[in-house]
Each structure stands twice: as structure tokens, then as C-alpha cells.
Amino acid sequence: MAILDEIVAHKRTEVASKKDLYPIKLLERSIYYQTPVVSLKKYLSRNDRVGVIAEIKRQSPSRGIINEHISVEQLSIGYMQSGASALSVLTDAKFFGGKNEDLTVARKFNFCPILRKEFIIDEYQIIEAKSIGADAILLIAKILTPKEIANFSSVAKKLGLEVLLEVHSEKELLDNVEQNIDIFGVNNRNLDTLAVDVKLSLELAAKIPSMAVKISESGIESAETIRSLKSAGYSGFLIGETFMKTSSPEKACARLISEVLSQPG
């Protein structure tokens, strides 16, 4: 939790600074602010797609530098040509090496749903997400109260954005099942030990509200794992490091999707 606390503390300082540099009225002038979003829920439910949410992730606190020499334009297009259902773009600079411009570039060259992967602790960041071209936002239950999640979800919905709530435990899930959430994501990474175990997704699957789309995050490296998660009711699979640690992330994405589609059942 030490690194998560550090990230949140830094994010509060960062957001305060951004509010001065880029006031909300300025964000609302963005060409994307009045643009209808592309539904992540609908794309993940399509029968002609596997449900892979391919992530653009240069680095992480747990792994360090993963792949810093990338072209967001080429990679985002490559991911979609490989059969991905959606894109996830990390916009945190200090800890993940991302930036808002990464998402805007991906938006410019793709018509798919784009998730803004960020540590949201303020309404300002939701408005910012809309202004840079995101279709969905990530809320992390570990760093928010149920009241904050309810408030942020309401703000997102008013802007037309879909909401993905990430949980790491049964308690986080059950504390928020009544919220206005479009997608529940189970993160298989233990934030205390950083260990990853996909069994967590399998254990929590039946407890996620039936009307919500289910996605699994972290530790998804094989077609067999995706098939197992699909059998448990998951329709989305957020995959970043598995692809990004290779020299050609889009080719790794294509291979995994091909393997899933080539297996019966």
C-alpha cells in the first residue's frame, strides 16, 4: 500500500496544479467534450470479438521500464488491427510514464472505445478525461470511499462516460454493488504483495451484479486463462504487461487473440 499511498498523495498535488493551469471552462472547450462516446460495454459484448482491452503501458512501479520506445499512433492502430475490443491508455506520468496526449493521439487514429487508466481522486479528472477523448474512466475502490464512487460515477454519467470500477477483494465489491457502475473489473494483483493470481477473478465472478459487464485485469497471459475466465462469465480482459514486454506488442496481441479463436468452445 505504500506505493499506492505515494501515488495518491502525488495525484492530489498534481490535480491542484492542473486546476490552476487548465481550468474546467478551458477543458469544456475541447472538441471532444460534446462528442458522443463509444460504448465499452457494447464492444465487450460483441460476439465477433474476444474482449481484449489492449493497454498502452510504458512502465509501472512493480516492474520499472517495460517498453518506453513506442509510437502511440502505430501501437494503438496495431492493437485494433490485431482484433482488440478496446484500448486502455495510462495517463499517469510520474509512475507509469504516460500522458494525456497519449490518449488524445489514440483517439485521433481509432474509433474504438478508449479507457482512461488513471488514479482518479477528484471530479476534475473526470471532466479532463472527457476533454481528452476518453469513453470510459477507471475508479479504483482501494483509494475511494463508496460515497466518492457514487459521486464520481454520477459525474461521469452526466458527461456520457462509462464507469469501470476496479476491485481487489470481495469486500470492495460488496461495498459497491449498488452503485451506478457499468463494468466491474477484478484486479488479480495483490497491492500489498504485488503477487498476481487469476483465481481472485474466478472467486468473485458470481458475486458481481448480473447486469454489469465483468472484466479481469492482470496476470492474463494465455488463451487457456481467457477461456477459463469466459466460462466464469467474464467478457473483458485487460492486458498490458503481457503485450508491452515484447518487442511488438500488437503482434503479441494478435497471437493471443488468434489462439483463443482457434480453440473450440
Contacts in CASP RR format, 6 or more apart in sequence:
PFRMAT RR
TARGET T0000
AUTHOR 0000-0000-0000
METHOD contacts of the structure
MODEL  1
MAILDEIVAHKRTEVASKKDLYPIKLLERSIYYQTPVVSLKKYLSRNDRV
GVIAEIKRQSPSRGIINEHISVEQLSIGYMQSGASALSVLTDAKFFGGKN
EDLTVARKFNFCPILRKEFIIDEYQIIEAKSIGADAILLIAKILTPKEIA
NFSSVAKKLGLEVLLEVHSEKELLDNVEQNIDIFGVNNRNLDTLAVDVKL
SLELAAKIPSMAVKISESGIESAETIRSLKSAGYSGFLIGETFMKTSSPE
KACARLISEVLSQPG
1 191 0 8 1.000
1 192 0 8 1.000
3 61 0 8 1.000
3 95 0 8 1.000
4 142 0 8 1.000
4 143 0 8 1.000
4 191 0 8 1.000
7 61 0 8 1.000
7 92 0 8 1.000
7 95 0 8 1.000
7 119 0 8 1.000
8 119 0 8 1.000
8 121 0 8 1.000
8 143 0 8 1.000
10 94 0 8 1.000
10 95 0 8 1.000
11 92 0 8 1.000
11 119 0 8 1.000
11 121 0 8 1.000
12 121 0 8 1.000
12 122 0 8 1.000
14 94 0 8 1.000
15 121 0 8 1.000
15 122 0 8 1.000
15 124 0 8 1.000
15 125 0 8 1.000
18 124 0 8 1.000
18 128 0 8 1.000
19 124 0 8 1.000
22 128 0 8 1.000
24 124 0 8 1.000
24 127 0 8 1.000
27 33 0 8 1.000
27 127 0 8 1.000
27 128 0 8 1.000
27 130 0 8 1.000
27 131 0 8 1.000
28 127 0 8 1.000
28 131 0 8 1.000
30 130 0 8 1.000
30 131 0 8 1.000
30 132 0 8 1.000
30 133 0 8 1.000
32 104 0 8 1.000
32 107 0 8 1.000
32 130 0 8 1.000
32 131 0 8 1.000
32 132 0 8 1.000
32 133 0 8 1.000
33 130 0 8 1.000
33 131 0 8 1.000
35 133 0 8 1.000
36 160 0 8 1.000
37 113 0 8 1.000
37 134 0 8 1.000
37 135 0 8 1.000
37 136 0 8 1.000
37 160 0 8 1.000
37 161 0 8 1.000
37 162 0 8 1.000
38 111 0 8 1.000
38 112 0 8 1.000
38 113 0 8 1.000
38 114 0 8 1.000
38 135 0 8 1.000
39 113 0 8 1.000
39 135 0 8 1.000
39 162 0 8 1.000
40 53 0 8 1.000
40 86 0 8 1.000
40 113 0 8 1.000
40 115 0 8 1.000
40 135 0 8 1.000
40 136 0 8 1.000
40 162 0 8 1.000
40 164 0 8 1.000
40 182 0 8 1.000
40 183 0 8 1.000
40 213 0 8 1.000
41 162 0 8 1.000
41 182 0 8 1.000
41 183 0 8 1.000
41 213 0 8 1.000
43 49 0 8 1.000
43 51 0 8 1.000
43 85 0 8 1.000
43 86 0 8 1.000
43 112 0 8 1.000
43 113 0 8 1.000
44 51 0 8 1.000
44 53 0 8 1.000
44 85 0 8 1.000
44 86 0 8 1.000
44 183 0 8 1.000
44 213 0 8 1.000
44 215 0 8 1.000
44 235 0 8 1.000
44 236 0 8 1.000
45 213 0 8 1.000
45 235 0 8 1.000
46 85 0 8 1.000
49 83 0 8 1.000
49 84 0 8 1.000
49 85 0 8 1.000
50 83 0 8 1.000
50 85 0 8 1.000
50 226 0 8 1.000
50 237 0 8 1.000
50 257 0 8 1.000
50 260 0 8 1.000
50 261 0 8 1.000
51 84 0 8 1.000
51 85 0 8 1.000
51 86 0 8 1.000
51 235 0 8 1.000
51 236 0 8 1.000
51 237 0 8 1.000
52 83 0 8 1.000
52 84 0 8 1.000
52 85 0 8 1.000
52 86 0 8 1.000
52 236 0 8 1.000
52 237 0 8 1.000
52 239 0 8 1.000
52 253 0 8 1.000
52 256 0 8 1.000
52 257 0 8 1.000
53 84 0 8 1.000
53 85 0 8 1.000
53 86 0 8 1.000
53 87 0 8 1.000
53 88 0 8 1.000
53 115 0 8 1.000
53 215 0 8 1.000
53 236 0 8 1.000
53 237 0 8 1.000
53 238 0 8 1.000
53 239 0 8 1.000
54 79 0 8 1.000
54 82 0 8 1.000
54 84 0 8 1.000
54 86 0 8 1.000
54 87 0 8 1.000
54 88 0 8 1.000
54 239 0 8 1.000
54 240 0 8 1.000
54 243 0 8 1.000
54 249 0 8 1.000
54 250 0 8 1.000
54 253 0 8 1.000
55 87 0 8 1.000
55 88 0 8 1.000
55 89 0 8 1.000
55 90 0 8 1.000
55 117 0 8 1.000
55 238 0 8 1.000
55 239 0 8 1.000
55 240 0 8 1.000
55 243 0 8 1.000
55 244 0 8 1.000
56 70 0 8 1.000
56 72 0 8 1.000
56 75 0 8 1.000
56 76 0 8 1.000
56 79 0 8 1.000
56 87 0 8 1.000
56 88 0 8 1.000
56 89 0 8 1.000
56 90 0 8 1.000
56 102 0 8 1.000
56 106 0 8 1.000
56 240 0 8 1.000
56 244 0 8 1.000
57 66 0 8 1.000
57 67 0 8 1.000
57 88 0 8 1.000
57 90 0 8 1.000
57 96 0 8 1.000
57 117 0 8 1.000
57 240 0 8 1.000
57 241 0 8 1.000
57 244 0 8 1.000
58 65 0 8 1.000
58 66 0 8 1.000
58 67 0 8 1.000
58 68 0 8 1.000
58 70 0 8 1.000
58 90 0 8 1.000
58 96 0 8 1.000
58 97 0 8 1.000
58 98 0 8 1.000
58 244 0 8 1.000
59 65 0 8 1.000
59 66 0 8 1.000
59 68 0 8 1.000
59 95 0 8 1.000
59 96 0 8 1.000
59 97 0 8 1.000
60 66 0 8 1.000
60 95 0 8 1.000
60 96 0 8 1.000
60 241 0 8 1.000
61 95 0 8 1.000
62 189 0 8 1.000
62 194 0 8 1.000
63 241 0 8 1.000
66 241 0 8 1.000
66 244 0 8 1.000
66 245 0 8 1.000
67 244 0 8 1.000
67 245 0 8 1.000
67 246 0 8 1.000
67 249 0 8 1.000
68 97 0 8 1.000
70 244 0 8 1.000
70 249 0 8 1.000
72 89 0 8 1.000
72 102 0 8 1.000
72 105 0 8 1.000
72 106 0 8 1.000
73 105 0 8 1.000
73 106 0 8 1.000
73 108 0 8 1.000
73 109 0 8 1.000
74 250 0 8 1.000
75 249 0 8 1.000
75 250 0 8 1.000
76 87 0 8 1.000
76 89 0 8 1.000
76 105 0 8 1.000
76 106 0 8 1.000
76 109 0 8 1.000
76 110 0 8 1.000
77 109 0 8 1.000
77 110 0 8 1.000
78 250 0 8 1.000
78 253 0 8 1.000
79 87 0 8 1.000
79 243 0 8 1.000
79 249 0 8 1.000
79 250 0 8 1.000
79 253 0 8 1.000
80 87 0 8 1.000
80 110 0 8 1.000
80 112 0 8 1.000
81 250 0 8 1.000
81 254 0 8 1.000
82 250 0 8 1.000
82 251 0 8 1.000
82 253 0 8 1.000
82 254 0 8 1.000
82 257 0 8 1.000
83 253 0 8 1.000
83 254 0 8 1.000
83 257 0 8 1.000
84 112 0 8 1.000
84 253 0 8 1.000
84 257 0 8 1.000
85 112 0 8 1.000
85 113 0 8 1.000
85 236 0 8 1.000
86 112 0 8 1.000
86 113 0 8 1.000
86 114 0 8 1.000
86 115 0 8 1.000
87 106 0 8 1.000
87 110 0 8 1.000
87 112 0 8 1.000
87 113 0 8 1.000
87 114 0 8 1.000
87 115 0 8 1.000
88 114 0 8 1.000
88 115 0 8 1.000
88 117 0 8 1.000
88 238 0 8 1.000
88 240 0 8 1.000
89 98 0 8 1.000
89 102 0 8 1.000
89 103 0 8 1.000
89 106 0 8 1.000
89 114 0 8 1.000
89 115 0 8 1.000
89 116 0 8 1.000
89 117 0 8 1.000
89 134 0 8 1.000
90 96 0 8 1.000
90 97 0 8 1.000
90 98 0 8 1.000
90 102 0 8 1.000
90 117 0 8 1.000
90 118 0 8 1.000
91 98 0 8 1.000
91 99 0 8 1.000
91 100 0 8 1.000
91 102 0 8 1.000
91 103 0 8 1.000
91 116 0 8 1.000
91 117 0 8 1.000
91 118 0 8 1.000
91 132 0 8 1.000
92 98 0 8 1.000
92 117 0 8 1.000
92 118 0 8 1.000
92 119 0 8 1.000
93 99 0 8 1.000
96 117 0 8 1.000
100 128 0 8 1.000
100 132 0 8 1.000
103 114 0 8 1.000
103 116 0 8 1.000
103 132 0 8 1.000
103 133 0 8 1.000
103 134 0 8 1.000
104 132 0 8 1.000
104 133 0 8 1.000
106 114 0 8 1.000
107 114 0 8 1.000
107 132 0 8 1.000
107 133 0 8 1.000
107 134 0 8 1.000
113 135 0 8 1.000
113 136 0 8 1.000
113 162 0 8 1.000
114 133 0 8 1.000
114 134 0 8 1.000
114 135 0 8 1.000
114 136 0 8 1.000
115 134 0 8 1.000
115 135 0 8 1.000
115 136 0 8 1.000
115 137 0 8 1.000
115 138 0 8 1.000
115 164 0 8 1.000
115 238 0 8 1.000
116 129 0 8 1.000
116 132 0 8 1.000
116 134 0 8 1.000
116 136 0 8 1.000
116 137 0 8 1.000
116 138 0 8 1.000
117 138 0 8 1.000
118 125 0 8 1.000
118 129 0 8 1.000
118 137 0 8 1.000
118 138 0 8 1.000
119 140 0 8 1.000
119 143 0 8 1.000
120 126 0 8 1.000
120 129 0 8 1.000
120 137 0 8 1.000
120 138 0 8 1.000
120 139 0 8 1.000
120 140 0 8 1.000
120 144 0 8 1.000
120 152 0 8 1.000
121 143 0 8 1.000
121 144 0 8 1.000
123 151 0 8 1.000
123 152 0 8 1.000
123 155 0 8 1.000
125 137 0 8 1.000
126 137 0 8 1.000
126 152 0 8 1.000
126 155 0 8 1.000
126 156 0 8 1.000
126 159 0 8 1.000
126 161 0 8 1.000
127 155 0 8 1.000
127 159 0 8 1.000
129 137 0 8 1.000
129 161 0 8 1.000
130 159 0 8 1.000
130 160 0 8 1.000
130 161 0 8 1.000
134 161 0 8 1.000
135 161 0 8 1.000
135 162 0 8 1.000
136 161 0 8 1.000
136 162 0 8 1.000
136 163 0 8 1.000
136 164 0 8 1.000
136 182 0 8 1.000
136 183 0 8 1.000
137 152 0 8 1.000
137 156 0 8 1.000
137 161 0 8 1.000
137 162 0 8 1.000
137 163 0 8 1.000
137 164 0 8 1.000
138 164 0 8 1.000
138 166 0 8 1.000
139 149 0 8 1.000
139 152 0 8 1.000
139 153 0 8 1.000
139 163 0 8 1.000
139 164 0 8 1.000
139 165 0 8 1.000
139 166 0 8 1.000
140 166 0 8 1.000
141 149 0 8 1.000
141 165 0 8 1.000
141 166 0 8 1.000
141 167 0 8 1.000
141 168 0 8 1.000
141 172 0 8 1.000
141 173 0 8 1.000
141 175 0 8 1.000
141 176 0 8 1.000
142 166 0 8 1.000
142 167 0 8 1.000
142 168 0 8 1.000
142 172 0 8 1.000
142 191 0 8 1.000
144 152 0 8 1.000
146 175 0 8 1.000
146 176 0 8 1.000
146 179 0 8 1.000
149 165 0 8 1.000
149 176 0 8 1.000
149 179 0 8 1.000
149 181 0 8 1.000
150 179 0 8 1.000
150 180 0 8 1.000
152 163 0 8 1.000
153 163 0 8 1.000
153 165 0 8 1.000
153 179 0 8 1.000
153 180 0 8 1.000
153 181 0 8 1.000
154 180 0 8 1.000
156 162 0 8 1.000
156 163 0 8 1.000
157 163 0 8 1.000
157 180 0 8 1.000
162 182 0 8 1.000
162 183 0 8 1.000
163 180 0 8 1.000
163 181 0 8 1.000
163 182 0 8 1.000
163 183 0 8 1.000
164 181 0 8 1.000
164 182 0 8 1.000
164 183 0 8 1.000
164 184 0 8 1.000
164 185 0 8 1.000
164 215 0 8 1.000
165 176 0 8 1.000
165 179 0 8 1.000
165 181 0 8 1.000
165 183 0 8 1.000
165 184 0 8 1.000
165 185 0 8 1.000
166 185 0 8 1.000
166 186 0 8 1.000
166 187 0 8 1.000
166 217 0 8 1.000
167 173 0 8 1.000
167 176 0 8 1.000
167 184 0 8 1.000
167 185 0 8 1.000
167 186 0 8 1.000
167 187 0 8 1.000
167 204 0 8 1.000
168 186 0 8 1.000
168 187 0 8 1.000
168 189 0 8 1.000
168 190 0 8 1.000
168 191 0 8 1.000
168 200 0 8 1.000
170 203 0 8 1.000
170 204 0 8 1.000
170 207 0 8 1.000
173 184 0 8 1.000
173 186 0 8 1.000
173 204 0 8 1.000
173 207 0 8 1.000
173 208 0 8 1.000
174 207 0 8 1.000
177 207 0 8 1.000
177 208 0 8 1.000
177 209 0 8 1.000
181 209 0 8 1.000
181 212 0 8 1.000
182 212 0 8 1.000
182 213 0 8 1.000
183 212 0 8 1.000
183 213 0 8 1.000
183 214 0 8 1.000
183 215 0 8 1.000
184 208 0 8 1.000
184 209 0 8 1.000
184 212 0 8 1.000
184 213 0 8 1.000
184 214 0 8 1.000
184 215 0 8 1.000
185 214 0 8 1.000
185 215 0 8 1.000
185 216 0 8 1.000
185 217 0 8 1.000
185 238 0 8 1.000
186 200 0 8 1.000
186 201 0 8 1.000
186 204 0 8 1.000
186 205 0 8 1.000
186 208 0 8 1.000
186 214 0 8 1.000
186 215 0 8 1.000
186 216 0 8 1.000
186 217 0 8 1.000
187 200 0 8 1.000
187 217 0 8 1.000
187 218 0 8 1.000
188 196 0 8 1.000
188 197 0 8 1.000
188 198 0 8 1.000
188 199 0 8 1.000
188 200 0 8 1.000
188 201 0 8 1.000
188 216 0 8 1.000
188 217 0 8 1.000
188 218 0 8 1.000
188 219 0 8 1.000
188 220 0 8 1.000
189 195 0 8 1.000
189 196 0 8 1.000
189 217 0 8 1.000
189 218 0 8 1.000
189 219 0 8 1.000
190 196 0 8 1.000
190 197 0 8 1.000
196 218 0 8 1.000
196 219 0 8 1.000
198 216 0 8 1.000
198 219 0 8 1.000
198 220 0 8 1.000
198 225 0 8 1.000
198 228 0 8 1.000
198 229 0 8 1.000
201 216 0 8 1.000
201 229 0 8 1.000
201 232 0 8 1.000
201 234 0 8 1.000
202 228 0 8 1.000
202 229 0 8 1.000
202 232 0 8 1.000
205 214 0 8 1.000
205 232 0 8 1.000
205 233 0 8 1.000
205 234 0 8 1.000
206 232 0 8 1.000
208 214 0 8 1.000
213 235 0 8 1.000
213 236 0 8 1.000
214 233 0 8 1.000
214 234 0 8 1.000
214 235 0 8 1.000
214 236 0 8 1.000
215 234 0 8 1.000
215 235 0 8 1.000
215 236 0 8 1.000
215 237 0 8 1.000
215 238 0 8 1.000
216 229 0 8 1.000
216 234 0 8 1.000
216 236 0 8 1.000
216 237 0 8 1.000
216 238 0 8 1.000
217 237 0 8 1.000
217 238 0 8 1.000
218 238 0 8 1.000
218 241 0 8 1.000
219 225 0 8 1.000
219 241 0 8 1.000
219 242 0 8 1.000
220 226 0 8 1.000
220 229 0 8 1.000
220 237 0 8 1.000
220 238 0 8 1.000
220 239 0 8 1.000
220 242 0 8 1.000
221 242 0 8 1.000
222 256 0 8 1.000
222 259 0 8 1.000
223 256 0 8 1.000
223 259 0 8 1.000
223 260 0 8 1.000
223 262 0 8 1.000
223 263 0 8 1.000
226 237 0 8 1.000
226 256 0 8 1.000
226 260 0 8 1.000
227 260 0 8 1.000
227 263 0 8 1.000
227 265 0 8 1.000
229 236 0 8 1.000
229 237 0 8 1.000
239 253 0 8 1.000
239 256 0 8 1.000
240 249 0 8 1.000
242 252 0 8 1.000
242 256 0 8 1.000
243 249 0 8 1.000
243 250 0 8 1.000
243 252 0 8 1.000
243 253 0 8 1.000
243 256 0 8 1.000
246 252 0 8 1.000
END
